[in-house]
Amino acid sequence: MVVGAEIPRSLIPILQATRSVITVVPRGELAVARAQREMFDAAILLSTGEEMDLTETVFNLRDISSSMELIILSDHTTSKSAVPRETLVNFVSNATVMTTRELEKHLNWI
């Protein structure tokens, strides 16, 4: 599942190369609702909208599924939710913070 109103162009070929079913959800609260009804192996969070911030989305998704891999793309958060990568890493310990390049390497490794 990819959470964000817009998927950056640079991310589209990376996701297509996974040959997985990709579900795009524009906002955090919709991601949480989908995760309550469906199973996902991973969630990639770009931004989660104004109603639910990134951290809240991560914690809610983790509560729903402790096995779901949670990845925050640090180079594609909105300016409103932009938080320094170091802060994200320290604060959101139950998610992995990556750049798009790191995500591409990670997905190629799997």
N, CA, C and O atoms as a printed pandas DataFrame, in Angstrom:
     atom_number atom_name residue_name chain_id  residue_number  x_coord  y_coord  z_coord
0              1         N          MET        A               1    0.858   -1.163    0.000
1              2        CA          MET        A               1    0.000    0.000    0.000
2              3         C          MET        A               1    0.904    1.227    0.000
3              4         O          MET        A               1    1.885    1.288    0.742
4              5         N          VAL        A               2    0.567    2.198   -0.836
5              6        CA          VAL        A               2    1.285    3.463   -0.871
6              7         C          VAL        A               2    0.330    4.538   -0.373
7              8         O          VAL        A               2   -0.767    4.694   -0.908
8              9         N          VAL        A               3    0.743    5.277    0.645
9             10        CA          VAL        A               3   -0.113    6.298    1.241
10            11         C          VAL        A               3    0.424    7.673    0.853
11            12         O          VAL        A               3    1.532    8.047    1.239
12            13         N          GLY        A               4   -0.367    8.416    0.091
13            14        CA          GLY        A               4    0.012    9.760   -0.320
14            15         C          GLY        A               4   -0.892   10.225   -1.446
15            16         O          GLY        A               4   -1.304    9.429   -2.290
16            17         N          ALA        A               5   -1.194   11.495   -1.458
17            18        CA          ALA        A               5   -2.105   12.041   -2.464
18            19         C          ALA        A               5   -1.541   11.914   -3.876
19            20         O          ALA        A               5   -2.289   11.677   -4.825
20            21         N          GLU        A               6   -0.233   12.069   -4.020
21            22        CA          GLU        A               6    0.408   11.952   -5.324
22            23         C          GLU        A               6    1.628   11.068   -5.225
23            24         O          GLU        A               6    2.451   11.218   -4.321
24            25         N          ILE        A               7    1.737   10.150   -6.155
25            26        CA          ILE        A               7    2.944    9.339   -6.216
26            27         C          ILE        A               7    3.931   10.075   -7.113
27            28         O          ILE        A               7    3.617   10.346   -8.272
28            29         N          PRO        A               8    5.101   10.401   -6.613
29            30        CA          PRO        A               8    6.094   11.093   -7.436
30            31         C          PRO        A               8    6.490   10.255   -8.646
31            32         O          PRO        A               8    6.574    9.030   -8.565
32            33         N          ARG        A               9    6.731   10.926   -9.765
33            34        CA          ARG        A               9    7.098   10.222  -10.998
34            35         C          ARG        A               9    8.280    9.278  -10.798
35            36         O          ARG        A               9    8.310    8.185  -11.363
36            37         N          SER        A              10    9.247    9.700   -9.997
37            38        CA          SER        A              10   10.446    8.884   -9.794
38            39         C          SER        A              10   10.136    7.567   -9.088
39            40         O          SER        A              10   10.910    6.615   -9.182
40            41         N          LEU        A              11    9.018    7.511   -8.388
41            42        CA          LEU        A              11    8.658    6.314   -7.627
42            43         C          LEU        A              11    7.881    5.294   -8.467
43            44         O          LEU        A              11    7.909    4.102   -8.161
44            45         N          ILE        A              12    7.198    5.736   -9.503
45            46        CA          ILE        A              12    6.339    4.855  -10.306
46            47         C          ILE        A              12    7.108    3.675  -10.908
47            48         O          ILE        A              12    6.672    2.536  -10.741
48            49         N          PRO        A              13    8.233    3.895  -11.602
49            50        CA          PRO        A              13    8.932    2.728  -12.155
50            51         C          PRO        A              13    9.492    1.791  -11.078
51            52         O          PRO        A              13    9.608    0.587  -11.304
52            53         N          ILE        A              14    9.831    2.330   -9.934
53            54        CA          ILE        A              14   10.328    1.500   -8.833
54            55         C          ILE        A              14    9.221    0.566   -8.353
55            56         O          ILE        A              14    9.461   -0.617   -8.111
56            57         N          LEU        A              15    8.016    1.099   -8.217
57            58        CA          LEU        A              15    6.890    0.279   -7.767
58            59         C          LEU        A              15    6.488   -0.737   -8.831
59            60         O          LEU        A              15    6.167   -1.881   -8.509
60            61         N          GLN        A              16    6.506   -0.323  -10.099
61            62        CA          GLN        A              16    6.146   -1.241  -11.181
62            63         C          GLN        A              16    7.129   -2.404  -11.273
63            64         O          GLN        A              16    6.738   -3.521  -11.614
64            65         N          ALA        A              17    8.381   -2.153  -10.977
65            66        CA          ALA        A              17    9.407   -3.201  -11.060
66            67         C          ALA        A              17    9.208   -4.296  -10.012
67            68         O          ALA        A              17    9.747   -5.392  -10.161
68            69         N          THR        A              18    8.453   -4.020   -8.970
69            70        CA          THR        A              18    8.235   -5.029   -7.926
70            71         C          THR        A              18    7.315   -6.147   -8.393
71            72         O          THR        A              18    7.320   -7.236   -7.818
72            73         N          ARG        A              19    6.536   -5.889   -9.418
73            74        CA          ARG        A              19    5.568   -6.861   -9.938
74            75         C          ARG        A              19    4.588   -7.300   -8.865
75            76         O          ARG        A              19    4.108   -8.434   -8.864
76            77         N          SER        A              20    4.304   -6.394   -7.966
77            78        CA          SER        A              20    3.344   -6.649   -6.892
78            79         C          SER        A              20    2.082   -5.841   -7.153
79            80         O          SER        A              20    2.089   -4.908   -7.956
80            81         N          VAL        A              21    1.020   -6.194   -6.484
81            82        CA          VAL        A              21   -0.201   -5.403   -6.546
82            83         C          VAL        A              21    0.009   -4.192   -5.647
83            84         O          VAL        A              21    0.299   -4.331   -4.458
84            85         N          ILE        A              22   -0.138   -3.014   -6.220
85            86        CA          ILE        A              22    0.068   -1.774   -5.470
86            87         C          ILE        A              22   -1.285   -1.108   -5.261
87            88         O          ILE        A              22   -2.023   -0.870   -6.217
88            89         N          THR        A              23   -1.600   -0.813   -4.025
89            90        CA          THR        A              23   -2.820   -0.095   -3.679
90            91         C          THR        A              23   -2.413    1.312   -3.260
91            92         O          THR        A              23   -1.609    1.483   -2.344
92            93         N          VAL        A              24   -2.967    2.316   -3.931
93            94        CA          VAL        A              24   -2.658    3.708   -3.610
94            95         C          VAL        A              24   -3.811    4.286   -2.806
95            96         O          VAL        A              24   -4.970    4.215   -3.213
96            97         N          VAL        A              25   -3.475    4.855   -1.669
97            98        CA          VAL        A              25   -4.469    5.445   -0.777
98            99         C          VAL        A              25   -4.043    6.886   -0.512
99           100         O          VAL        A              25   -2.909    7.117   -0.091
100          101         N          PRO        A              26   -4.923    7.863   -0.748
101          102        CA          PRO        A              26   -4.496    9.265   -0.659
102          103         C          PRO        A              26   -4.289    9.818    0.749
103          104         O          PRO        A              26   -3.549   10.786    0.925
104          105         N          ARG        A              27   -4.932    9.216    1.757
105          106        CA          ARG        A              27   -4.845    9.807    3.105
106          107         C          ARG        A              27   -4.674    8.721    4.164
107          108         O          ARG        A              27   -5.041    7.563    3.969
108          109         N          GLY        A              28   -4.103    9.142    5.292
109          110        CA          GLY        A              28   -3.823    8.224    6.386
110          111         C          GLY        A              28   -5.049    7.526    6.934
111          112         O          GLY        A              28   -5.006    6.325    7.201
112          113         N          GLU        A              29   -6.133    8.249    7.105
113          114        CA          GLU        A              29   -7.325    7.613    7.690
114          115         C          GLU        A              29   -7.900    6.557    6.755
115          116         O          GLU        A              29   -8.468    5.567    7.217
116          117         N          LEU        A              30   -7.759    6.755    5.444
117          118        CA          LEU        A              30   -8.210    5.737    4.495
118          119         C          LEU        A              30   -7.283    4.525    4.509
119          120         O          LEU        A              30   -7.734    3.392    4.339
120          121         N          ALA        A              31   -5.994    4.763    4.712
121          122        CA          ALA        A              31   -5.031    3.664    4.817
122          123         C          ALA        A              31   -5.361    2.792    6.032
123          124         O          ALA        A              31   -5.320    1.564    5.955
124          125         N          VAL        A              32   -5.679    3.424    7.119
125          126        CA          VAL        A              32   -6.036    2.688    8.337
126          127         C          VAL        A              32   -7.315    1.885    8.104
127          128         O          VAL        A              32   -7.398    0.724    8.503
128          129         N          ALA        A              33   -8.298    2.487    7.470
129          130        CA          ALA        A              33   -9.555    1.783    7.193
130          131         C          ALA        A              33   -9.326    0.579    6.282
131          132         O          ALA        A              33   -9.893   -0.489    6.513
132          133         N          ARG        A              34   -8.497    0.746    5.248
133          134        CA          ARG        A              34   -8.202   -0.370    4.341
134          135         C          ARG        A              34   -7.450   -1.475    5.078
135          136         O          ARG        A              34   -7.738   -2.656    4.888
136          137         N          ALA        A              35   -6.495   -1.099    5.911
137          138        CA          ALA        A              35   -5.701   -2.090    6.647
138          139         C          ALA        A              35   -6.560   -2.880    7.632
139          140         O          ALA        A              35   -6.225   -4.015    7.973
140          141         N          GLN        A              36   -7.654   -2.296    8.086
141          142        CA          GLN        A              36   -8.561   -3.011    8.988
142          143         C          GLN        A              36   -9.346   -4.092    8.245
143          144         O          GLN        A              36   -9.773   -5.076    8.849
144          145         N          ARG        A              37   -9.535   -3.912    6.930
145          146        CA          ARG        A              37  -10.327   -4.856    6.142
146          147         C          ARG        A              37   -9.499   -5.790    5.259
147          148         O          ARG        A              37   -9.958   -6.870    4.887
148          149         N          GLU        A              38   -8.273   -5.368    4.925
149          150        CA          GLU        A              38   -7.450   -6.123    3.985
150          151         C          GLU        A              38   -6.065   -6.361    4.578
151          152         O          GLU        A              38   -5.647   -5.671    5.508
152          153         N          MET        A              39   -5.362   -7.346    4.027
153          154        CA          MET        A              39   -3.997   -7.619    4.485
154          155         C          MET        A              39   -3.002   -7.011    3.500
155          156         O          MET        A              39   -3.157   -7.130    2.284
156          157         N          PHE        A              40   -1.989   -6.365    4.041
157          158        CA          PHE        A              40   -0.923   -5.781    3.242
158          159         C          PHE        A              40    0.412   -6.233    3.806
159          160         O          PHE        A              40    0.585   -6.329    5.021
160          161         N          ASP        A              41    1.347   -6.508    2.921
161          162        CA          ASP        A              41    2.695   -6.873    3.350
162          163         C          ASP        A              41    3.460   -5.653    3.830
163          164         O          ASP        A              41    4.269   -5.736    4.754
164          165         N          ALA        A              42    3.194   -4.501    3.184
165          166        CA          ALA        A              42    3.953   -3.287    3.505
166          167         C          ALA        A              42    3.119   -2.048    3.212
167          168         O          ALA        A              42    2.178   -2.077    2.419
168          169         N          ALA        A              43    3.489   -0.971    3.869
169          170        CA          ALA        A              43    2.908    0.345    3.592
170          171         C          ALA        A              43    4.066    1.326    3.419
171          172         O          ALA        A              43    4.962    1.412    4.259
172          173         N          ILE        A              44    4.024    2.055    2.316
173          174        CA          ILE        A              44    5.015    3.100    2.045
174          175         C          ILE        A              44    4.290    4.421    2.230
175          176         O          ILE        A              44    3.322    4.708    1.526
176          177         N          LEU        A              45    4.752    5.217    3.168
177          178        CA          LEU        A              45    4.069    6.466    3.492
178          179         C          LEU        A              45    4.832    7.649    2.913
179          180         O          LEU        A              45    5.984    7.903    3.266
180          181         N          LEU        A              46    4.156    8.374    2.005
181          182        CA          LEU        A              46    4.725    9.577    1.413
182          183         C          LEU        A              46    4.283   10.783    2.211
183          184         O          LEU        A              46    5.095   11.605    2.635
184          185         N          SER        A              47    3.002   10.871    2.402
185          186        CA          SER        A              47    2.391   11.856    3.288
186          187         C          SER        A              47    1.007   11.308    3.566
187          188         O          SER        A              47    0.509   10.470    2.815
188          189         N          THR        A              48    0.387   11.764    4.621
189          190        CA          THR        A              48   -0.868   11.121    5.004
190          191         C          THR        A              48   -2.056   12.069    5.085
191          192         O          THR        A              48   -3.128   11.659    5.532
192          193         N          GLY        A              49   -1.904   13.309    4.671
193          194        CA          GLY        A              49   -3.012   14.260    4.690
194          195         C          GLY        A              49   -3.078   15.045    5.976
195          196         O          GLY        A              49   -2.310   14.812    6.910
196          197         N          GLU        A              50   -4.004   15.976    6.009
197          198        CA          GLU        A              50   -4.091   16.897    7.141
198          199         C          GLU        A              50   -4.825   16.309    8.336
199          200         O          GLU        A              50   -4.544   16.691    9.473
200          201         N          GLU        A              51   -5.767   15.383    8.108
201          202        CA          GLU        A              51   -6.547   14.851    9.222
202          203         C          GLU        A              51   -5.707   13.957   10.128
203          204         O          GLU        A              51   -5.919   13.920   11.340
204          205         N          MET        A              52   -4.759   13.242    9.542
205          206        CA          MET        A              52   -3.971   12.296   10.321
206          207         C          MET        A              52   -2.510   12.487    9.931
207          208         O          MET        A              52   -2.155   12.364    8.758
208          209         N          ASP        A              53   -1.673   12.784   10.901
209          210        CA          ASP        A              53   -0.274   13.010   10.542
210          211         C          ASP        A              53    0.462   11.696   10.347
211          212         O          ASP        A              53   -0.050   10.623   10.668
212          213         N          LEU        A              54    1.648   11.800    9.825
213          214        CA          LEU        A              54    2.458   10.641    9.490
214          215         C          LEU        A              54    2.667    9.705   10.676
215          216         O          LEU        A              54    2.504    8.491   10.554
216          217         N          THR        A              55    3.022   10.267   11.804
217          218        CA          THR        A              55    3.296    9.464   12.993
218          219         C          THR        A              55    2.049    8.723   13.456
219          220         O          THR        A              55    2.117    7.542   13.797
220          221         N          GLU        A              56    0.931    9.400   13.470
221          222        CA          GLU        A              56   -0.327    8.780   13.884
222          223         C          GLU        A              56   -0.693    7.639   12.940
223          224         O          GLU        A              56   -1.166    6.593   13.384
224          225         N          THR        A              57   -0.478    7.836   11.648
225          226        CA          THR        A              57   -0.759    6.781   10.677
226          227         C          THR        A              57    0.119    5.562   10.938
227          228         O          THR        A              57   -0.366    4.431   10.918
228          229         N          VAL        A              58    1.411    5.787   11.183
229          230        CA          VAL        A              58    2.332    4.681   11.462
230          231         C          VAL        A              58    1.868    3.906   12.692
231          232         O          VAL        A              58    1.800    2.678   12.655
232          233         N          PHE        A              59    1.550    4.600   13.770
233          234        CA          PHE        A              59    1.133    3.917   14.997
234          235         C          PHE        A              59   -0.176    3.164   14.807
235          236         O          PHE        A              59   -0.327    2.054   15.317
236          237         N          ASN        A              60   -1.123    3.748   14.084
237          238        CA          ASN        A              60   -2.394    3.062   13.843
238          239         C          ASN        A              60   -2.200    1.818   12.978
239          240         O          ASN        A              60   -2.784    0.771   13.257
240          241         N          LEU        A              61   -1.382    1.928   11.929
241          242        CA          LEU        A              61   -1.123    0.766   11.083
242          243         C          LEU        A              61   -0.393   -0.325   11.869
243          244         O          LEU        A              61   -0.683   -1.509   11.695
244          245         N          ARG        A              62    0.531    0.056   12.715
245          246        CA          ARG        A              62    1.265   -0.925   13.530
246          247         C          ARG        A              62    0.321   -1.631   14.489
247          248         O          ARG        A              62    0.455   -2.832   14.720
248          249         N          ASP        A              63   -0.642   -0.887   15.056
249          250        CA          ASP        A              63   -1.630   -1.511   15.961
250          251         C          ASP        A              63   -2.482   -2.540   15.223
251          252         O          ASP        A              63   -2.861   -3.561   15.797
252          253         N          ILE        A              64   -2.780   -2.276   13.968
253          254        CA          ILE        A              64   -3.612   -3.179   13.177
254          255         C          ILE        A              64   -2.844   -4.432   12.785
255          256         O          ILE        A              64   -3.373   -5.541   12.858
256          257         N          SER        A              65   -1.586   -4.252   12.365
257          258        CA          SER        A              65   -0.792   -5.389   11.913
258          259         C          SER        A              65    0.661   -5.212   12.324
259          260         O          SER        A              65    1.375   -4.360   11.795
260          261         N          SER        A              66    1.079   -6.019   13.261
261          262        CA          SER        A              66    2.464   -5.915   13.723
262          263         C          SER        A              66    3.455   -6.480   12.707
263          264         O          SER        A              66    4.654   -6.218   12.807
264          265         N          SER        A              67    2.974   -7.247   11.737
265          266        CA          SER        A              67    3.872   -7.837   10.745
266          267         C          SER        A              67    4.022   -6.989    9.476
267          268         O          SER        A              67    4.899   -7.257    8.655
268          269         N          MET        A              68    3.178   -5.974    9.312
269          270        CA          MET        A              68    3.265   -5.128    8.122
270          271         C          MET        A              68    4.531   -4.278    8.168
271          272         O          MET        A              68    4.796   -3.599    9.160
272          273         N          GLU        A              69    5.317   -4.321    7.079
273          274        CA          GLU        A              69    6.501   -3.473    7.010
274          275         C          GLU        A              69    6.060   -2.035    6.743
275          276         O          GLU        A              69    5.298   -1.781    5.810
276          277         N          LEU        A              70    6.531   -1.109    7.548
277          278        CA          LEU        A              70    6.168    0.300    7.397
278          279         C          LEU        A              70    7.405    1.085    6.988
279          280         O          LEU        A              70    8.433    1.054    7.663
280          281         N          ILE        A              71    7.283    1.789    5.867
281          282        CA          ILE        A              71    8.399    2.561    5.319
282          283         C          ILE        A              71    7.940    3.992    5.111
283          284         O          ILE        A              71    6.917    4.243    4.474
284          285         N          ILE        A              72    8.701    4.922    5.649
285          286        CA          ILE        A              72    8.433    6.343    5.431
286          287         C          ILE        A              72    9.471    6.850    4.447
287          288         O          ILE        A              72   10.673    6.717    4.679
288          289         N          LEU        A              73    9.007    7.431    3.347
289          290        CA          LEU        A              73    9.947    8.028    2.401
290          291         C          LEU        A              73   10.247    9.442    2.856
291          292         O          LEU        A              73    9.386   10.320    2.803
292          293         N          SER        A              74   11.457    9.654    3.298
293          294        CA          SER        A              74   11.822   10.948    3.887
294          295         C          SER        A              74   11.989   12.045    2.853
295          296         O          SER        A              74   11.946   13.225    3.200
296          297         N          ASP        A              75   12.180   11.684    1.581
297          298        CA          ASP        A              75   12.364   12.719    0.574
298          299         C          ASP        A              75   11.087   13.028   -0.195
299          300         O          ASP        A              75   11.127   13.741   -1.197
300          301         N          HIS        A              76    9.950   12.496    0.266
301          302        CA          HIS        A              76    8.683   12.781   -0.406
302          303         C          HIS        A              76    7.558   13.137    0.549
303          304         O          HIS        A              76    6.392   12.878    0.251
304          305         N          THR        A              77    7.885   13.725    1.691
305          306        CA          THR        A              77    6.832   14.205    2.573
306          307         C          THR        A              77    6.474   15.616    2.150
307          308         O          THR        A              77    7.295   16.316    1.557
308          309         N          THR        A              78    5.277   16.032    2.446
309          310        CA          THR        A              78    4.863   17.379    2.078
310          311         C          THR        A              78    5.583   18.395    2.951
311          312         O          THR        A              78    6.062   18.058    4.034
312          313         N          SER        A              79    5.660   19.624    2.490
313          314        CA          SER        A              79    6.356   20.653    3.274
314          315         C          SER        A              79    5.683   20.858    4.623
315          316         O          SER        A              79    6.342   21.205    5.602
316          317         N          LYS        A              80    4.368   20.645    4.676
317          318        CA          LYS        A              80    3.635   20.808    5.929
318          319         C          LYS        A              80    4.019   19.734    6.945
319          320         O          LYS        A              80    4.054   19.982    8.150
320          321         N          SER        A              81    4.308   18.527    6.431
321          322        CA          SER        A              81    4.648   17.431    7.339
322          323         C          SER        A              81    6.139   17.121    7.326
323          324         O          SER        A              81    6.576   16.165    7.966
324          325         N          ALA        A              82    6.920   17.914    6.608
325          326        CA          ALA        A              82    8.349   17.630    6.510
326          327         C          ALA        A              82    9.011   17.697    7.882
327          328         O          ALA        A              82    8.952   18.711    8.577
328          329         N          VAL        A              83    9.627   16.611    8.239
329          330        CA          VAL        A              83   10.332   16.493    9.514
330          331         C          VAL        A              83   11.722   15.997    9.163
331          332         O          VAL        A              83   11.860   15.123    8.308
332          333         N          PRO        A              84   12.755   16.529    9.800
333          334        CA          PRO        A              84   14.099   16.038    9.495
334          335         C          PRO        A              84   14.185   14.523    9.670
335          336         O          PRO        A              84   13.595   13.955   10.589
336          337         N          ARG        A              85   14.922   13.890    8.781
337          338        CA          ARG        A              85   15.055   12.434    8.791
338          339         C          ARG        A              85   15.502   11.912   10.157
339          340         O          ARG        A              85   14.973   10.911   10.640
340          341         N          GLU        A              86   16.464   12.576   10.776
341          342        CA          GLU        A              86   16.965   12.125   12.075
342          343         C          GLU        A              86   15.853   12.104   13.120
343          344         O          GLU        A              86   15.802   11.208   13.962
344          345         N          THR        A              87   14.973   13.084   13.062
345          346        CA          THR        A              87   13.850   13.138   14.002
346          347         C          THR        A              87   12.903   11.968   13.752
347          348         O          THR        A              87   12.439   11.325   14.693
348          349         N          LEU        A              88   12.620   11.697   12.482
349          350        CA          LEU        A              88   11.745   10.568   12.147
350          351         C          LEU        A              88   12.344    9.259   12.647
351          352         O          LEU        A              88   11.650    8.444   13.256
352          353         N          VAL        A              89   13.625    9.063   12.391
353          354        CA          VAL        A              89   14.293    7.828   12.798
354          355         C          VAL        A              89   14.205    7.642   14.306
355          356         O          VAL        A              89   13.932    6.536   14.774
356          357         N          ASN        A              90   14.432    8.700   15.072
357          358        CA          ASN        A              90   14.416    8.609   16.529
358          359         C          ASN        A              90   13.014    8.471   17.098
359          360         O          ASN        A              90   12.817    7.784   18.100
360          361         N          PHE        A              91   12.033    9.121   16.469
361          362        CA          PHE        A              91   10.690    9.172   17.026
362          363         C          PHE        A              91    9.833    7.987   16.602
363          364         O          PHE        A              91    9.057    7.458   17.398
364          365         N          VAL        A              92    9.973    7.578   15.364
365          366        CA          VAL        A              92    9.123    6.516   14.834
366          367         C          VAL        A              92    9.962    5.251   14.711
367          368         O          VAL        A              92   10.383    4.869   13.618
368          369         N          SER        A              93   10.193    4.617   15.835
369          370        CA          SER        A              93   11.083    3.454   15.871
370          371         C          SER        A              93   10.463    2.207   15.250
371          372         O          SER        A              93   11.182    1.255   14.947
372          373         N          ASN        A              94    9.163    2.191   15.057
373          374        CA          ASN        A              94    8.532    0.997   14.496
374          375         C          ASN        A              94    8.292    1.120   12.988
375          376         O          ASN        A              94    7.461    0.405   12.427
376          377         N          ALA        A              95    9.022    2.027   12.339
377          378        CA          ALA        A              95    8.972    2.164   10.886
378          379         C          ALA        A              95   10.386    2.440   10.398
379          380         O          ALA        A              95   11.227    2.951   11.137
380          381         N          THR        A              96   10.630    2.096    9.146
381          382        CA          THR        A              96   11.927    2.343    8.539
382          383         C          THR        A              96   11.840    3.625    7.730
383          384         O          THR        A              96   10.902    3.807    6.953
384          385         N          VAL        A              97   12.797    4.507    7.902
385          386        CA          VAL        A              97   12.836    5.758    7.154
386          387         C          VAL        A              97   13.853    5.590    6.038
387          388         O          VAL        A              97   15.009    5.247    6.284
388          389         N          MET        A              98   13.409    5.835    4.795
389          390        CA          MET        A              98   14.271    5.652    3.630
390          391         C          MET        A              98   14.096    6.802    2.645
391          392         O          MET        A              98   13.086    7.507    2.648
392          393         N          THR        A              99   15.108    6.966    1.808
393          394        CA          THR        A              99   14.962    7.846    0.646
394          395         C          THR        A              99   14.430    6.983   -0.494
395          396         O          THR        A              99   14.372    5.759   -0.373
396          397         N          THR        A             100   14.048    7.605   -1.580
397          398        CA          THR        A             100   13.568    6.848   -2.741
398          399         C          THR        A             100   14.641    5.893   -3.239
399          400         O          THR        A             100   14.346    4.750   -3.590
400          401         N          ARG        A             101   15.867    6.350   -3.270
401          402        CA          ARG        A             101   16.994    5.517   -3.729
402          403         C          ARG        A             101   17.171    4.292   -2.815
403          404         O          ARG        A             101   17.382    3.177   -3.293
404          405         N          GLU        A             102   17.083    4.513   -1.511
405          406        CA          GLU        A             102   17.199    3.401   -0.564
406          407         C          GLU        A             102   16.043    2.416   -0.725
407          408         O          GLU        A             102   16.233    1.205   -0.611
408          409         N          LEU        A             103   14.844    2.940   -0.990
409          410        CA          LEU        A             103   13.685    2.077   -1.200
410          411         C          LEU        A             103   13.892    1.217   -2.441
411          412         O          LEU        A             103   13.587    0.024   -2.434
412          413         N          GLU        A             104   14.404    1.815   -3.491
413          414        CA          GLU        A             104   14.650    1.063   -4.720
414          415         C          GLU        A             104   15.616   -0.094   -4.454
415          416         O          GLU        A             104   15.378   -1.215   -4.905
416          417         N          LYS        A             105   16.687    0.166   -3.735
417          418        CA          LYS        A             105   17.645   -0.890   -3.399
418          419         C          LYS        A             105   16.985   -1.957   -2.524
419          420         O          LYS        A             105   17.207   -3.152   -2.717
420          421         N          HIS        A             106   16.176   -1.518   -1.566
421          422        CA          HIS        A             106   15.482   -2.436   -0.656
422          423         C          HIS        A             106   14.529   -3.357   -1.424
423          424         O          HIS        A             106   14.493   -4.562   -1.172
424          425         N          LEU        A             107   13.767   -2.798   -2.351
425          426        CA          LEU        A             107   12.816   -3.595   -3.109
426          427         C          LEU        A             107   13.512   -4.547   -4.081
427          428         O          LEU        A             107   13.011   -5.638   -4.351
428          429         N          ASN        A             108   14.648   -4.140   -4.598
429          430        CA          ASN        A             108   15.416   -5.031   -5.474
430          431         C          ASN        A             108   16.024   -6.186   -4.701
431          432         O          ASN        A             108   16.255   -7.261   -5.253
432          433         N          TRP        A             109   16.280   -5.960   -3.428
433          434        CA          TRP        A             109   16.887   -6.975   -2.569
434          435         C          TRP        A             109   15.897   -8.056   -2.172
435          436         O          TRP        A             109   16.263   -9.219   -2.005
436          437         N          ILE        A             110   14.626   -7.657   -2.022
437          438        CA          ILE        A             110   13.583   -8.595   -1.550
438          439         C          ILE        A             110   13.299   -9.650   -2.596
439          440         O          ILE        A             110   12.456  -10.521   -2.382
